[in-house]
């Protein structure tokens, strides 16, 4: 039997041909070569399979789901087929810098690996308009968190871009599979569950690029994403004080209300939701940030 690679790269795809070649090229270009690709295809109807197989790399392993699955189910299926000690995630529309894996493994090598469950990295967003700044924008110009960051994940939202994340097999086995009900916040649940029990490290230099575009799963499912993020917070509510939990509930109620108001025919329902359960202060702060980003910095507004 061949030796298992150090890193298994998980890529979940569904009709992802548009940007897939760029993502695969960034993987093949890695200076650290001891990896395998586990590509889990959710019964795509485009050219995704032919693009993956067309690379002709023996480290690529292509699997096709027997039925359409949620993203959480697909992540779990891909992870079960991964043989590496570490599992990294690369979505079909994102890109890695050539030294992404090498930098993370170097960062890991300076610590007791058994206590570390996640290594992530500073990530840059980009779109058809060009550079869109840092993905974890609140940490632009300052160090991203390391160590025991579970409370920051709960109080600030998912600050770990999935394109940057590398998780240990031990950590994944410890926390178990991602619950199938998380269809768009599956990464937030996984990272929070791991961060509750393991240390987190970060490469503070940019190593990845996250693509912002209107056809992304996040852009098309913001309302569900916010509801699921709130469900993650509720699952780990025991780590927060009652005041902190009330505050986070109000934040997500505001985000949910905003998305309801954006939906056709639900404007008044969204406003009522914000007034009853949300935070006017958070809403005004968000509007101010969006105004500055869109009209002053000329960048795409955050979701």
C-alpha positions as CSV (number, residue, x, y, z in Angstrom):
1,X,0.0,0.0,0.0
2,X,1.2,3.5,-0.8
3,X,2.0,5.9,2.1
4,X,-0.8,8.3,3.1
5,X,-0.1,11.9,2.2
6,X,0.5,14.5,4.9
7,X,-2.4,16.7,3.7
8,X,-5.7,15.7,2.1
9,X,-7.3,18.6,0.2
10,X,-11.1,18.5,0.2
11,X,-13.0,20.1,-2.7
12,X,-16.7,19.9,-2.9
13,X,-18.3,20.9,-6.2
14,X,-21.6,21.3,-7.9
15,X,-21.8,22.8,-11.4
16,X,-18.5,24.6,-10.5
17,X,-16.8,24.6,-13.9
18,X,-16.6,28.4,-14.3
19,X,-13.6,28.9,-11.9
20,X,-12.6,25.3,-11.2
21,X,-9.5,25.3,-13.4
22,X,-8.0,28.3,-11.6
23,X,-8.6,26.6,-8.2
24,X,-7.0,23.3,-9.4
25,X,-4.0,25.2,-10.9
26,X,-3.4,26.9,-7.6
27,X,-3.4,23.5,-5.9
28,X,-1.0,21.8,-8.4
29,X,1.4,24.8,-8.0
30,X,1.9,24.2,-4.3
31,X,5.6,24.1,-3.3
32,X,4.6,21.5,-0.7
33,X,3.8,18.4,-2.7
34,X,2.8,15.8,-0.2
35,X,-1.0,16.1,-0.7
36,X,-3.9,14.4,-2.3
37,X,-7.1,15.9,-3.6
38,X,-10.5,14.5,-2.6
39,X,-13.0,16.0,-5.1
40,X,-16.6,15.3,-4.1
41,X,-19.0,16.1,-6.9
42,X,-22.7,16.6,-6.1
43,X,-24.0,15.2,-9.4
44,X,-22.9,18.2,-11.5
45,X,-24.4,18.7,-14.9
46,X,-21.5,20.8,-16.3
47,X,-17.9,20.0,-17.3
48,X,-16.6,19.7,-13.7
49,X,-15.6,16.1,-13.9
50,X,-13.8,16.5,-17.2
51,X,-11.9,19.5,-15.9
52,X,-10.7,17.5,-12.8
53,X,-9.8,14.4,-14.7
54,X,-8.2,16.5,-17.4
55,X,-5.4,17.7,-15.1
56,X,-4.0,14.2,-15.2
57,X,-2.5,14.3,-11.7
58,X,-2.3,10.9,-9.9
59,X,-2.9,12.7,-6.6
60,X,-6.4,13.6,-7.7
61,X,-9.3,11.4,-6.5
62,X,-12.7,12.1,-8.0
63,X,-15.9,10.9,-6.4
64,X,-19.5,11.5,-7.5
65,X,-22.4,11.4,-5.0
66,X,-25.1,8.8,-5.5
67,X,-27.7,11.5,-4.8
68,X,-27.8,15.2,-4.3
69,X,-26.5,16.1,-0.8
70,X,-26.3,19.1,1.4
71,X,-22.9,20.7,1.7
72,X,-22.5,19.3,5.2
73,X,-23.2,15.8,4.0
74,X,-20.8,16.3,1.1
75,X,-18.1,17.6,3.3
76,X,-18.5,14.6,5.6
77,X,-18.4,12.1,2.7
78,X,-15.2,13.7,1.3
79,X,-13.5,13.8,4.8
80,X,-14.2,10.1,5.3
81,X,-12.2,9.4,2.1
82,X,-9.3,11.5,3.1
83,X,-6.2,9.7,4.3
84,X,-4.0,12.6,5.4
85,X,-3.1,13.6,8.9
86,X,-4.3,17.1,8.0
87,X,-7.3,18.1,6.0
88,X,-7.4,21.4,4.0
89,X,-10.3,22.9,2.2
90,X,-10.3,24.6,-1.2
91,X,-13.6,25.6,-2.8
92,X,-14.0,25.5,-6.5
93,X,-14.0,29.3,-7.0
94,X,-11.1,30.2,-4.7
95,X,-7.3,30.1,-5.1
96,X,-4.2,29.4,-3.0
97,X,-0.8,31.1,-3.1
98,X,1.9,28.7,-4.1
99,X,3.4,28.6,-0.6
100,X,0.0,28.3,1.3
101,X,0.5,24.7,2.5
102,X,4.2,25.1,3.1
103,X,3.7,28.2,5.3
104,X,1.0,26.5,7.4
105,X,3.1,23.4,7.9
106,X,6.1,25.5,8.9
107,X,3.8,27.3,11.4
108,X,2.6,24.0,12.8
109,X,6.2,22.7,13.1
110,X,7.0,25.3,15.8
111,X,4.3,24.0,18.1
112,X,3.2,20.8,19.8
113,X,1.1,19.5,16.9
114,X,-1.1,17.3,19.1
115,X,-2.7,20.3,20.8
116,X,-3.4,22.1,17.5
117,X,-6.7,21.5,15.7
118,X,-6.8,24.3,13.1
119,X,-4.2,26.3,11.2
120,X,-5.6,29.1,9.2
121,X,-4.2,32.1,7.3
122,X,-4.8,35.7,6.4
123,X,-6.9,35.7,3.3
124,X,-7.6,38.3,0.6
125,X,-10.9,38.8,-1.2
126,X,-11.2,39.5,-4.9
127,X,-13.9,39.9,-7.5
128,X,-14.3,40.8,-11.1
129,X,-13.7,44.4,-10.0
130,X,-10.2,43.5,-8.6
131,X,-9.0,43.5,-5.0
132,X,-11.7,43.6,-2.3
133,X,-9.5,43.8,0.8
134,X,-9.1,41.3,3.6
135,X,-11.7,38.6,4.0
136,X,-11.7,38.9,7.8
137,X,-11.9,42.6,7.4
138,X,-12.2,43.6,11.0
139,X,-8.6,42.3,11.5
140,X,-7.0,44.4,8.7
141,X,-3.8,45.9,10.0
142,X,-3.7,43.8,13.2
143,X,-2.9,40.2,14.2
144,X,-5.6,37.5,13.7
145,X,-6.4,35.5,16.8
146,X,-4.6,32.4,17.9
147,X,-4.8,30.0,20.8
148,X,-8.2,29.4,22.3
149,X,-10.3,31.4,20.0
150,X,-13.7,29.7,20.4
151,X,-15.3,32.6,22.2
152,X,-14.1,35.0,19.5
153,X,-15.7,32.7,16.9
154,X,-19.0,32.9,18.8
155,X,-18.8,36.6,19.6
156,X,-17.5,37.8,16.2
157,X,-18.8,35.2,13.7
158,X,-16.7,32.9,11.6
159,X,-13.3,34.6,11.4
160,X,-11.7,31.6,9.8
161,X,-12.1,31.6,6.0
162,X,-12.6,28.1,4.8
163,X,-10.2,28.6,1.9
164,X,-7.4,29.1,4.5
165,X,-8.4,26.3,7.0
166,X,-6.4,23.2,7.6
167,X,-7.7,20.9,10.4
168,X,-6.2,17.9,12.0
169,X,-7.6,14.4,11.4
170,X,-7.5,13.9,15.2
171,X,-9.6,17.0,15.8
172,X,-12.2,16.0,13.1
173,X,-12.5,12.5,14.6
174,X,-12.8,14.0,18.1
175,X,-15.7,16.3,17.3
176,X,-17.4,13.9,14.9
177,X,-19.2,14.6,11.6
178,X,-20.8,17.9,10.8
179,X,-24.6,17.8,11.6
180,X,-26.5,17.4,8.3
181,X,-28.8,20.3,9.1
182,X,-26.0,22.8,8.5
183,X,-26.2,23.4,4.8
184,X,-24.3,26.7,4.5
185,X,-22.7,27.2,8.0
186,X,-21.1,23.8,8.1
187,X,-17.6,25.3,8.2
188,X,-18.6,27.6,11.1
189,X,-19.9,24.7,13.1
190,X,-16.8,22.5,12.4
191,X,-14.3,25.3,13.3
192,X,-16.2,26.2,16.5
193,X,-16.5,22.6,17.6
194,X,-12.7,22.1,17.0
195,X,-11.8,25.4,18.6
196,X,-13.7,24.4,21.8
197,X,-11.3,21.5,22.3
198,X,-8.0,22.4,20.5
199,X,-5.6,25.2,20.0
200,X,-5.7,27.3,16.8
201,X,-2.7,28.7,14.9
202,X,-2.6,31.4,12.2
203,X,-0.2,32.4,9.4
204,X,-0.4,36.1,9.6
205,X,0.7,36.7,5.9
206,X,-1.8,36.4,3.1
207,X,-1.8,32.8,1.7
208,X,-5.2,32.5,0.0
209,X,-7.7,34.3,-2.2
210,X,-11.5,34.2,-1.7
211,X,-13.6,35.0,-4.7
212,X,-16.6,37.3,-4.3
213,X,-19.2,36.8,-7.0
214,X,-23.0,36.8,-7.1
215,X,-23.3,33.1,-8.0
216,X,-21.5,31.9,-4.9
217,X,-23.5,29.8,-2.4
218,X,-23.0,32.4,0.3
219,X,-24.3,35.2,-1.9
220,X,-27.4,33.2,-3.0
221,X,-28.3,32.0,0.5
222,X,-27.6,34.8,3.0
223,X,-30.8,34.3,4.9
224,X,-30.2,30.6,5.5
225,X,-26.6,31.3,6.3
226,X,-27.5,33.8,9.0
227,X,-30.1,31.5,10.5
228,X,-27.6,28.6,10.6
229,X,-24.9,30.8,12.1
230,X,-27.4,31.6,14.9
231,X,-28.0,27.9,15.3
232,X,-24.2,27.4,15.8
233,X,-24.2,30.0,18.5
234,X,-27.1,28.3,20.2
235,X,-25.3,25.0,20.1
236,X,-22.3,26.5,22.0
237,X,-24.4,28.9,24.2
238,X,-22.8,27.3,27.3
239,X,-19.6,29.2,26.4
240,X,-21.2,32.6,26.6
241,X,-22.6,34.7,29.4
242,X,-26.4,35.5,29.3
243,X,-25.7,39.0,28.2
244,X,-23.3,37.9,25.4
245,X,-25.9,35.4,24.2
246,X,-28.6,38.0,24.1
247,X,-26.3,40.3,22.2
248,X,-25.5,37.7,19.6
249,X,-29.1,36.7,19.2
250,X,-29.9,40.4,18.5
251,X,-27.1,40.6,15.9
252,X,-28.3,37.6,14.0
253,X,-32.0,38.8,14.3
254,X,-30.9,42.0,12.7
255,X,-29.1,40.2,9.8
256,X,-32.0,37.9,9.3
257,X,-34.4,40.9,9.3
258,X,-32.3,42.7,6.7
259,X,-32.3,39.7,4.4
260,X,-36.1,39.3,4.9
261,X,-36.6,42.9,4.0
262,X,-34.5,42.4,0.8
263,X,-36.7,39.6,-0.3
264,X,-39.7,40.3,-2.4
265,X,-42.9,40.9,-0.4
266,X,-41.2,40.5,3.0
267,X,-40.0,44.1,3.6
268,X,-42.4,44.9,6.4
269,X,-41.9,41.5,8.0
270,X,-38.2,42.1,8.0
271,X,-38.5,45.5,9.6
272,X,-40.8,44.0,12.3
273,X,-38.3,41.2,12.9
274,X,-35.5,43.8,13.5
275,X,-37.7,46.0,15.7
276,X,-38.9,43.0,17.9
277,X,-35.7,41.0,18.2
278,X,-32.8,42.9,16.6
279,X,-30.4,45.7,17.4
280,X,-30.9,49.1,15.8
281,X,-27.4,50.1,16.9
282,X,-25.9,47.1,15.1
283,X,-28.0,47.9,12.0
284,X,-26.8,51.5,11.9
285,X,-23.2,50.4,12.4
286,X,-23.6,48.0,9.5
287,X,-25.1,50.6,7.2
288,X,-22.2,53.0,8.0
289,X,-19.6,50.3,7.2
290,X,-21.4,49.4,4.0
291,X,-21.5,53.0,2.9
292,X,-17.8,53.6,3.6
293,X,-16.8,50.4,1.8
294,X,-19.0,50.8,-1.2
295,X,-18.9,54.6,-1.8
296,X,-15.6,55.6,-0.2
297,X,-13.4,52.6,-0.8
298,X,-15.2,51.6,-4.0
299,X,-15.3,47.9,-3.0
300,X,-18.0,45.3,-3.0
301,X,-20.3,45.6,0.1
302,X,-20.1,42.8,2.7
303,X,-22.9,40.3,3.0
